[in-house]
Amino acid sequence: MARGFPGSSLARLESTVAVTTAAPMTFACWLNSNTLASPRRIFMSQNAASSQRITLSQQTDGAIRFNKSDASVSAMAVTSGSVSTGVWHHAAGVMATSASLKVYLDAGSTGSTNTGTNPVGLNEFTLGMGSIVAPFGPWDGELADVAVWNVALSGEEVASLANGFSPLLVRPDGLAAYWPLIRDADQDIVGDNNLSSVGAMTVEDHSPVMIYPAPPFISYPSAVAAVLVQSRNIIVLG
C-alpha cells in the first residue's frame, strides 16, 4: 500500500523531530507523481521558523532536486532524467558531507554538487509539504517506503533500493527511520518517529513488488522422533 496526497491542500505527514540533522545522511522513497504542472515538495527536514532546511522535490520538468539551505547559502543537486506521471519511480538524496550532495532517480540520472552549507536548528520532518511553502507546492501523487539513514549510501546500495529491496535490507545498521506507509498506519518501524496526519490523504496501491526480510522460521522437533547418533566425533540430531 501507499499514501496518496491530494496536491490541492497542505495535506502532509509530519513529525516534530527532524530524524537526522547533519551529514552523513540519506533519504529515499518510492513516488508516483500525478502532475508536472508546478514544482512539488516530496520531503522536508527544516527549522519551521526559518529558511534552514534540507529538501527533496520534483521540478516542473520532472527532474528530482535534492537541496539544502542555511541562512545565506543554498546548494542543490538535480537529476539529469525526469519522472513520468502515473509511473512509480525511486528517488534518493545522499549527503556524504556538508559540501557533498548527490541525487538519484531510479538509481541513475545522478546529479551532484560540492557547495558547502550547514543548516542548523532543524526541528521538523514532513512528507508532502512543509511549513515553508514557496516556491514549491504540496505533493500530488503517492509516496511509499520512505526511509532515512544516518549514513551516506553508495550508488550500489541505492541501486538495491531501486531494484525493490526493502530499506530493512540495505545498511540496516544506519537506518534511522522507516515508514512503509502501509494503509494509514504512519509508523516508523525502526525508531520512534511516528508521523501525524494533517489534512485528507488516501490509501493507494503499493509501489512495485518489494523484497522484504523473511520472517524467522522456528521448528519444533518431535521429542519422539529425536534421535542422537554419535560416530567419530560427529553428532547428528534428527
GUKEBA-443442 format. One line per 5 residues: number of its first residue (from 1); their letters; for each residue x, y, z of N, C-alpha, C. Coordinates in nm, 3 decimals, m for minus. Layout:
BEGIN
NUM = a = X:Y:Z:X:Y:Z:X:Y:Z; ...
END
This chain:
BEGIN
1 = margf = 0.083:m0.119:0.000:0.000:0.000:0.000:0.088:0.125:0.000; 0.026:0.240:m0.027:0.097:0.368:m0.031:0.001:0.476:0.018; 0.055:0.593:0.048:m0.029:0.705:0.086:m0.045:0.799:m0.032; m0.170:0.841:m0.055:m0.200:0.933:m0.162:m0.216:1.074:m0.109; m0.147:1.170:m0.171:m0.151:1.310:m0.132:m0.228:1.388:m0.239
6 = pgssl = m0.326:1.471:m0.201:m0.415:1.533:m0.299:m0.356:1.646:m0.379; m0.255:1.715:m0.328:m0.194:1.825:m0.403:m0.274:1.953:m0.404; m0.397:1.948:m0.358:m0.482:2.067:m0.363:m0.490:2.137:m0.228; m0.421:2.085:m0.130:m0.420:2.147:0.003:m0.283:2.123:0.063; m0.264:2.166:0.186:m0.136:2.144:0.253:m0.135:2.011:0.329
11 = arles = m0.202:1.911:0.274:m0.203:1.778:0.335:m0.061:1.725:0.345; m0.030:1.667:0.461:0.106:1.621:0.483:0.111:1.522:0.599; 0.224:1.454:0.609:0.257:1.373:0.725:0.375:1.439:0.792; 0.371:1.456:0.924:0.476:1.533:0.988:0.516:1.477:1.123; 0.639:1.513:1.162:0.694:1.479:1.292:0.765:1.602:1.345
16 = tvavt = 0.759:1.621:1.476:0.829:1.735:1.537:0.974:1.703:1.568; 1.023:1.593:1.513:1.163:1.555:1.523:1.220:1.548:1.382; 1.337:1.606:1.359:1.395:1.611:1.225:1.460:1.480:1.183; 1.464:1.379:1.268:1.521:1.245:1.244:1.672:1.252:1.239; 1.729:1.311:1.135:1.873:1.332:1.128:1.896:1.473:1.075
21 = taapm = 1.992:1.543:1.131:2.006:1.686:1.105:2.135:1.726:1.037; 2.226:1.633:1.014:2.355:1.670:0.956:2.413:1.553:0.880; 2.515:1.583:0.797:2.583:1.477:0.723:2.659:1.386:0.820; 2.667:1.256:0.781:2.612:1.195:0.660:2.466:1.157:0.679; 2.391:1.156:0.570:2.252:1.115:0.572:2.207:1.073:0.433
26 = tfacw = 2.103:0.992:0.428:2.040:0.951:0.302:1.890:0.950:0.321; 1.819:1.005:0.223:1.674:0.997:0.220:1.634:0.923:0.094; 1.538:0.830:0.103:1.495:0.755:m0.015:1.347:0.723:m0.005; 1.282:0.711:m0.120:1.140:0.676:m0.123:1.101:0.630:m0.263; 0.984:0.566:m0.271:0.916:0.542:m0.398:0.811:0.650:m0.415
31 = lnsnt = 0.797:0.700:m0.537:0.700:0.805:m0.563:0.629:0.783:m0.696; 0.506:0.831:m0.702:0.425:0.824:m0.823:0.356:0.960:m0.836; 0.400:1.039:m0.932:0.352:1.177:m0.946:0.230:1.185:m1.038; 0.134:1.267:m0.997:0.015:1.288:m1.079:0.028:1.402:m1.178; 0.124:1.493:m1.155:0.132:1.612:m1.238:0.271:1.673:m1.237
36 = laspr = 0.304:1.741:m1.346:0.427:1.821:m1.355:0.393:1.969:m1.369; 0.269:2.005:m1.338:0.222:2.141:m1.362:0.295:2.245:m1.279; 0.344:2.207:m1.164:0.416:2.302:m1.078:0.516:2.225:m0.995; 0.621:2.290:m0.943:0.717:2.219:m0.858:0.649:2.168:m0.732; 0.688:2.048:m0.688:0.620:1.983:m0.577:0.721:1.934:m0.473
41 = rifms = 0.684:1.951:m0.347:0.769:1.908:m0.237:0.742:1.761:m0.204; 0.848:1.681:m0.194:0.836:1.541:m0.155:0.861:1.526:m0.006; 0.975:1.576:0.040:1.002:1.573:0.184:1.081:1.697:0.223; 1.074:1.731:0.352:1.150:1.843:0.404:1.188:1.816:0.549; 1.315:1.838:0.581:1.362:1.844:0.718:1.402:1.989:0.740
46 = qnaas = 1.338:2.056:0.835:1.351:2.201:0.839:1.347:2.258:0.980; 1.390:2.383:0.988:1.361:2.466:1.103:1.235:2.543:1.067; 1.125:2.510:1.133:0.995:2.563:1.093:0.986:2.715:1.102; 1.077:2.777:1.177:1.071:2.922:1.195:1.169:2.998:1.108; 1.241:2.928:1.019:1.341:2.996:0.936:1.354:2.926:0.802
51 = sqrit = 1.452:2.968:0.724:1.474:2.910:0.591:1.577:2.798:0.594; 1.617:2.751:0.712:1.712:2.641:0.724:1.637:2.511:0.691; 1.688:2.436:0.592:1.613:2.317:0.551:1.697:2.224:0.462; 1.652:2.101:0.457:1.701:2.000:0.362:1.577:1.944:0.295; 1.574:1.941:0.162:1.452:1.902:0.092:1.479:1.811:m0.027
56 = lsqqt = 1.378:1.732:m0.062:1.375:1.658:m0.188:1.247:1.699:m0.259; 1.259:1.740:m0.386:1.145:1.798:m0.456:1.143:1.752:m0.601; 1.028:1.771:m0.663:1.011:1.746:m0.806:0.994:1.879:m0.878; 1.075:1.902:m0.981:1.066:2.026:m1.058:0.960:2.013:m1.168; 0.931:2.124:m1.234:0.828:2.122:m1.339:0.872:2.043:m1.461
61 = dgair = 1.002:2.022:m1.480:1.048:1.939:m1.591:1.055:1.792:m1.553; 1.013:1.759:m1.430:1.013:1.621:m1.385:1.141:1.576:m1.320; 1.244:1.662:m1.319:1.369:1.626:m1.252:1.349:1.628:m1.101; 1.431:1.550:m1.031:1.427:1.545:m0.885:1.544:1.629:m0.832; 1.513:1.715:m0.735:1.612:1.807:m0.679:1.633:1.779:m0.531
66 = fnksd = 1.759:1.763:m0.491:1.798:1.748:m0.351:1.868:1.877:m0.311; 1.814:1.945:m0.210:1.858:2.080:m0.178:1.878:2.097:m0.028; 1.976:2.180:0.008:1.989:2.220:0.148:2.027:2.367:0.154; 1.974:2.435:0.254:1.993:2.579:0.266:2.018:2.617:0.411; 2.113:2.709:0.431:2.130:2.770:0.562:2.087:2.916:0.550
71 = asvsa = 2.129:3.000:0.641:2.082:3.138:0.640:2.130:3.219:0.521; 2.238:3.175:0.455:2.294:3.256:0.347:2.325:3.180:0.219; 2.338:3.048:0.224:2.382:2.971:0.107:2.284:2.857:0.081; 2.256:2.835:m0.047:2.173:2.722:m0.087:2.250:2.636:m0.186; 2.246:2.507:m0.170:2.313:2.414:m0.261:2.213:2.310:m0.308
76 = mavts = 2.225:2.269:m0.433:2.131:2.171:m0.485:2.196:2.077:m0.585; 2.145:1.955:m0.589:2.182:1.857:m0.692:2.054:1.818:m0.763; 2.060:1.809:m0.897:1.940:1.785:m0.977:1.966:1.668:m1.072; 1.870:1.576:m1.081:1.887:1.462:m1.171:1.884:1.505:m1.317; 1.954:1.431:m1.400:1.952:1.459:m1.544:1.829:1.400:m1.610
81 = gsvst = 1.767:1.301:m1.547:1.646:1.242:m1.600:1.523:1.294:m1.530; 1.406:1.255:m1.577:1.280:1.307:m1.525:1.181:1.196:m1.497; 1.089:1.222:m1.406:0.983:1.127:m1.377:0.876:1.136:m1.486; 0.802:1.030:m1.502:0.683:1.029:m1.586:0.562:1.019:m1.495; 0.458:1.093:m1.524:0.340:1.089:m1.439:0.271:0.953:m1.451
86 = gvwhh = 0.213:0.910:m1.340:0.143:0.783:m1.339:0.232:0.661:m1.337; 0.362:0.680:m1.311:0.459:0.572:m1.310:0.536:0.576:m1.179; 0.556:0.460:m1.117:0.635:0.455:m0.994:0.783:0.472:m1.025; 0.848:0.559:m0.949:0.992:0.583:m0.960:1.054:0.576:m0.821; 1.185:0.548:m0.818:1.258:0.552:m0.693:1.350:0.674:m0.691
91 = aagvm = 1.347:0.749:m0.582:1.430:0.869:m0.568:1.510:0.860:m0.440; 1.634:0.913:m0.444:1.720:0.912:m0.326:1.809:1.035:m0.327; 1.827:1.094:m0.210:1.921:1.203:m0.191:2.024:1.162:m0.089; 2.153:1.183:m0.120:2.262:1.141:m0.033:2.349:1.262:0.000; 2.370:1.287:0.128:2.460:1.393:0.174:2.574:1.327:0.250
96 = atsas = 2.690:1.314:0.184:2.804:1.246:0.245:2.876:1.337:0.344; 2.890:1.465:0.307:2.949:1.567:0.394:2.867:1.694:0.377; 2.899:1.797:0.453:2.826:1.923:0.441:2.847:1.989:0.306; 2.948:1.942:0.231:2.976:2.001:0.099:2.957:1.900:m0.014; 2.882:1.792:0.010:2.865:1.689:m0.093:2.721:1.641:m0.097
101 = lkvyl = 2.654:1.669:m0.208:2.517:1.624:m0.229:2.510:1.541:m0.357; 2.434:1.430:m0.352:2.403:1.353:m0.472:2.256:1.320:m0.472; 2.197:1.313:m0.590:2.057:1.276:m0.601:2.044:1.174:m0.713; 1.957:1.075:m0.692:1.939:0.965:m0.787:1.792:0.953:m0.824; 1.768:0.919:m0.949:1.634:0.883:m0.995:1.643:0.744:m1.058
106 = dagst = 1.574:0.647:m0.998:1.580:0.508:m1.043:1.724:0.459:m1.051; 1.803:0.499:m0.950:1.943:0.459:m0.933:2.036:0.517:m1.038; 1.986:0.601:m1.127:2.070:0.663:m1.229:2.040:0.813:m1.236; 2.066:0.871:m1.354:2.040:1.013:m1.376:2.100:1.098:m1.265; 2.217:1.059:m1.218:2.274:1.118:m1.097:2.312:1.264:m1.116
111 = gstnt = 2.274:1.347:m1.018:2.318:1.485:m1.012:2.397:1.507:m0.885; 2.492:1.601:m0.885:2.574:1.624:m0.766:2.618:1.769:m0.757; 2.659:1.809:m0.638:2.716:1.941:m0.615:2.811:1.932:m0.498; 2.908:2.022:m0.493:3.006:2.025:m0.385:3.005:2.159:m0.312; 2.892:2.228:m0.312:2.878:2.354:m0.242:2.847:2.329:m0.096
116 = gtnpv = 2.924:2.389:m0.007:2.906:2.365:0.135:2.801:2.454:0.199; 2.707:2.395:0.271:2.611:2.469:0.354:2.590:2.390:0.482; 2.540:2.454:0.585:2.523:2.387:0.712:2.393:2.430:0.779; 2.278:2.375:0.736:2.152:2.409:0.801:2.155:2.371:0.949; 2.103:2.458:1.035:2.104:2.432:1.178:1.963:2.447:1.235
121 = glnef = 1.943:2.393:1.353:1.816:2.408:1.422:1.702:2.333:1.358; 1.730:2.228:1.282:1.623:2.153:1.216:1.539:2.083:1.322; 1.409:2.105:1.318:1.322:2.054:1.425:1.190:1.999:1.374; 1.182:1.969:1.245:1.057:1.920:1.190:1.086:1.836:1.065; 1.012:1.728:1.049:1.023:1.644:0.931:0.885:1.629:0.871
126 = tlgmg = 0.870:1.656:0.741:0.740:1.645:0.678:0.749:1.571:0.545; 0.644:1.497:0.513:0.626:1.436:0.382:0.509:1.504:0.312; 0.530:1.544:0.189:0.422:1.603:0.110:0.416:1.753:0.114; 0.473:1.816:0.215:0.471:1.961:0.226:0.556:1.998:0.346; 0.563:2.127:0.375:0.632:2.176:0.493:0.578:2.312:0.530
131 = sivap = 0.619:2.361:0.645:0.570:2.491:0.689:0.614:2.602:0.596; 0.731:2.586:0.534:0.779:2.685:0.437:0.727:2.643:0.300; 0.640:2.721:0.239:0.569:2.679:0.119:0.643:2.719:m0.009; 0.661:2.848:m0.033:0.714:2.896:m0.159:0.857:2.847:m0.181; 0.895:2.818:m0.308:0.812:2.825:m0.429:0.745:2.692:m0.464
136 = fgpwd = 0.753:2.593:m0.374:0.703:2.460:m0.406:0.565:2.436:m0.347; 0.483:2.366:m0.424:0.350:2.330:m0.377:0.350:2.194:m0.313; 0.235:2.153:m0.257:0.225:2.023:m0.191:0.230:1.908:m0.291; 0.274:1.794:m0.242:0.288:1.676:m0.328:0.153:1.630:m0.381; 0.148:1.598:m0.510:0.027:1.548:m0.575:0.061:1.412:m0.633
141 = gelad = 0.025:1.307:m0.560:0.058:1.171:m0.604:0.071:1.079:m0.485; 0.147:0.970:m0.503:0.163:0.871:m0.397:0.309:0.865:m0.352; 0.327:0.828:m0.224:0.459:0.802:m0.167:0.453:0.669:m0.094; 0.564:0.595:m0.096:0.571:0.467:m0.027:0.715:0.436:0.012; 0.730:0.350:0.112:0.861:0.302:0.157:0.961:0.415:0.174
146 = vavwn = 0.927:0.508:0.260:1.011:0.624:0.289:1.110:0.588:0.399; 1.236:0.620:0.380:1.338:0.585:0.478:1.446:0.692:0.487; 1.504:0.702:0.607:1.615:0.794:0.632:1.727:0.716:0.700; 1.849:0.733:0.651:1.967:0.673:0.712:2.057:0.782:0.768; 2.135:0.749:0.870:2.235:0.844:0.920:2.373:0.808:0.867
151 = valsg = 2.374:0.746:0.750:2.497:0.717:0.675:2.472:0.755:0.529; 2.580:0.772:0.454:2.570:0.802:0.311:2.572:0.672:0.233; 2.460:0.635:0.173:2.455:0.512:0.093:2.538:0.528:m0.033; 2.597:0.419:m0.078:2.672:0.417:m0.203:2.576:0.407:m0.321; 2.629:0.428:m0.441:2.547:0.412:m0.560:2.493:0.270:m0.573
156 = eevas = 2.572:0.171:m0.533:2.528:0.032:m0.540:2.416:0.006:m0.442; 2.423:0.067:m0.325:2.317:0.047:m0.226:2.188:0.116:m0.269; 2.200:0.233:m0.329:2.081:0.300:m0.383:2.020:0.215:m0.494; 2.103:0.151:m0.576:2.053:0.064:m0.682:1.976:m0.055:m0.624; 2.021:m0.108:m0.511:1.948:m0.218:m0.447:1.808:m0.173:m0.409
161 = langf = 1.796:m0.052:m0.354:1.665:0.001:m0.319:1.578:0.017:m0.444; 1.636:0.071:m0.550:1.562:0.093:m0.674:1.522:m0.039:m0.741; 1.593:m0.147:m0.709:1.559:m0.278:m0.762:1.456:m0.350:m0.676; 1.404:m0.282:m0.574:1.295:m0.337:m0.497:1.330:m0.392:m0.360; 1.456:m0.382:m0.319:1.493:m0.431:m0.187:1.444:m0.334:m0.080
166 = spllv = 1.386:m0.389:0.025:1.337:m0.307:0.135:1.452:m0.233:0.202; 1.427:m0.112:0.254:1.529:m0.043:0.334:1.580:m0.126:0.450; 1.499:m0.221:0.498:1.542:m0.307:0.608:1.659:m0.397:0.569; 1.682:m0.413:0.438:1.789:m0.499:0.389:1.911:m0.421:0.340; 1.907:m0.289:0.345:2.016:m0.205:0.294:2.071:m0.120:0.408
171 = rpdgl = 2.191:m0.147:0.450:2.257:m0.077:0.561:2.166:m0.063:0.682; 2.112:m0.173:0.732:2.021:m0.164:0.847:2.087:m0.103:0.970; 2.222:m0.111:0.980:2.292:m0.053:1.093:2.281:0.099:1.095; 2.257:0.160:0.978:2.248:0.305:0.971:2.107:0.356:0.946; 2.009:0.267:0.948:1.870:0.305:0.920:1.812:0.376:1.041
176 = aaywp = 1.784:0.506:1.026:1.736:0.588:1.138:1.585:0.589:1.149; 1.516:0.579:1.036:1.369:0.582:1.036:1.319:0.515:0.909; 1.206:0.446:0.920:1.147:0.378:0.804:0.997:0.376:0.818; 0.930:0.439:0.723:0.783:0.444:0.718:0.735:0.370:0.593; 0.691:0.246:0.603:0.640:0.175:0.485:0.516:0.243:0.427
181 = lirda = 0.442:0.317:0.509:0.317:0.384:0.468:0.214:0.282:0.419; 0.201:0.174:0.494:0.102:0.071:0.464:m0.031:0.113:0.524; m0.133:0.118:0.440:m0.264:0.168:0.479:m0.249:0.306:0.541; m0.312:0.332:0.654:m0.299:0.464:0.715:m0.222:0.457:0.846; m0.137:0.354:0.860:m0.051:0.343:0.978:0.083:0.409:0.945
186 = dqdiv = 0.100:0.532:0.990:0.218:0.610:0.953:0.327:0.595:1.058; 0.360:0.469:1.089:0.453:0.440:1.196:0.594:0.421:1.144; 0.689:0.468:1.223:0.830:0.442:1.199:0.861:0.307:1.263; 0.890:0.206:1.181:0.904:0.071:1.236:1.044:0.038:1.285; 1.139:0.133:1.275:1.272:0.110:1.331:1.307:0.211:1.439
191 = gdnnl = 1.232:0.318:1.453:1.258:0.420:1.553:1.130:0.465:1.620; 1.133:0.586:1.674:1.018:0.639:1.747:0.956:0.760:1.678; 0.985:0.779:1.551:0.940:0.899:1.482:0.812:0.872:1.402; 0.706:0.838:1.472:0.578:0.818:1.406:0.527:0.951:1.351; 0.460:0.945:1.237:0.412:1.066:1.170:0.267:1.093:1.204
196 = ssvga = 0.234:1.222:1.210:0.096:1.265:1.231:0.038:1.313:1.099; m0.087:1.281:1.075:m0.154:1.318:0.951:m0.220:1.455:0.966; m0.195:1.542:0.867:m0.259:1.673:0.861:m0.332:1.683:0.728; m0.462:1.702:0.729:m0.537:1.707:0.604:m0.579:1.569:0.559; m0.652:1.566:0.446:m0.710:1.441:0.396:m0.615:1.373:0.298
201 = mtved = m0.581:1.248:0.328:m0.500:1.166:0.239:m0.568:1.032:0.218; m0.526:0.959:0.118:m0.591:0.834:0.082:m0.493:0.718:0.092; m0.548:0.596:0.089:m0.469:0.473:0.084:m0.472:0.423:m0.060; m0.355:0.403:m0.119:m0.345:0.367:m0.260:m0.267:0.237:m0.277; m0.267:0.187:m0.402:m0.190:0.067:m0.433:m0.043:0.092:m0.408
206 = hspvm = 0.027:m0.015:m0.375:0.169:m0.004:m0.340:0.255:0.017:m0.464; 0.379:0.058:m0.437:0.482:0.068:m0.540:0.515:m0.071:m0.595; 0.605:m0.081:m0.692:0.640:m0.213:m0.749:0.676:m0.314:m0.640; 0.674:m0.440:m0.679:0.696:m0.550:m0.584:0.823:m0.527:m0.503; 0.811:m0.541:m0.371:0.923:m0.518:m0.281:0.976:m0.650:m0.227
211 = iypap = 1.104:m0.652:m0.197:1.169:m0.769:m0.138:1.196:m0.737:0.008; 1.122:m0.803:0.097:1.134:m0.779:0.240:1.208:m0.893:0.309; 1.262:m0.868:0.427:1.325:m0.978:0.502:1.222:m1.087:0.531; 1.266:m1.211:0.522:1.177:m1.323:0.554:1.158:m1.332:0.704; 1.037:m1.366:0.748:1.016:m1.384:0.892:1.097:m1.501:0.943
216 = pfisy = 1.135:m1.499:1.071:1.214:m1.612:1.124:1.136:m1.742:1.117; 1.207:m1.851:1.085:1.146:m1.984:1.078:1.182:m2.060:1.206; 1.081:m2.101:1.278:1.103:m2.172:1.404:1.050:m2.314:1.389; 1.136:m2.410:1.411:1.097:m2.551:1.401:1.101:m2.616:1.538; 0.998:m2.693:1.568:0.991:m2.763:1.695:0.997:m2.914:1.669
221 = psava = 1.114:m2.976:1.683:1.126:m3.121:1.653:1.045:m3.205:1.751; 0.996:m3.315:1.700:0.919:m3.407:1.783:1.011:m3.478:1.881; 0.971:m3.482:2.007:1.052:m3.549:2.108:1.063:m3.699:2.080; 0.957:m3.756:2.020:0.957:m3.899:1.989:1.054:m3.930:1.877; 1.063:m3.837:1.778:1.146:m3.863:1.661:1.292:m3.826:1.682
226 = avlvq = 1.321:m3.757:1.791:1.459:m3.712:1.812:1.550:m3.832:1.838; 1.652:m3.840:1.760:1.746:m3.950:1.772:1.886:m3.893:1.775; 1.964:m3.938:1.865:2.102:m3.892:1.874:2.193:m4.002:1.820; 2.269:m3.964:1.718:2.363:m4.058:1.658:2.502:m4.001:1.674; 2.593:m4.076:1.732:2.729:m4.028:1.753:2.826:m4.127:1.688
231 = srnii = 2.913:m4.075:1.603:3.012:m4.160:1.536:3.130:m4.076:1.497; 3.245:m4.113:1.548:3.371:m4.046:1.513:3.361:m3.895:1.531; 3.320:m3.848:1.647:3.314:m3.706:1.682:3.210:m3.628:1.605; 3.121:m3.694:1.534:3.012:m3.627:1.462:2.881:m3.655:1.535; 2.809:m3.547:1.569:2.682:m3.563:1.639:2.571:m3.513:1.549
236 = vlg = 2.472:m3.596:1.524:2.359:m3.561:1.438:2.234:m3.568:1.519; 2.157:m3.459:1.522:2.027:m3.459:1.589:1.920:m3.461:1.483; 1.831:m3.560:1.486:1.728:m3.569:1.386:1.592:m3.606:1.443
END
